Every structure is written in structure tokens, then in C-alpha cells.
């Protein structure tokens, strides 16, 4: 399992490529930016499927929402 919590700019291609080469059974991705989350999931989508999504409002009265996403290796 890999747990990812990248900065707002998301993960870079080098890191995502490394994740794909290691082929963990599960990835937990914690994101503070839905745009970079979507971009990074698109990079992983050929080998991983999204199995769970949970938004978490850690900063009430702001427009910032964290999102926890679980991905599983496709069989």
C-alpha cells in the first residue's frame, strides 16, 4: 500500500511513474485540490480503479475540502 498526500500542485510524473512500477495493491490518495487529484487519477487509471471517495471538510467556512480516495490494482 502507498499513502499519498501531495502538495496542492499534486504529484509529479516521476513519482506517479514510480508508483506504477512498484504496483502496490492499494493506493490511498489524500488531496487538497480536486483538479490535481483528477489529473493524477487519470495518470493511474489504466492500472488502478477508484474504489472509495470521501470528501472531508477540515476547514469549515472556507472553500477548501480534502478528498480521500482509495484505488485498487486492476486484476
ABEGO torsion letter per residue (X at the ends): XBBBBBBAAEBBAAAAAAAAAAGBABBBBBBABAAAAAAAAAAAAAABBBABBBBBBABBGBABBBBBBBBBBBX
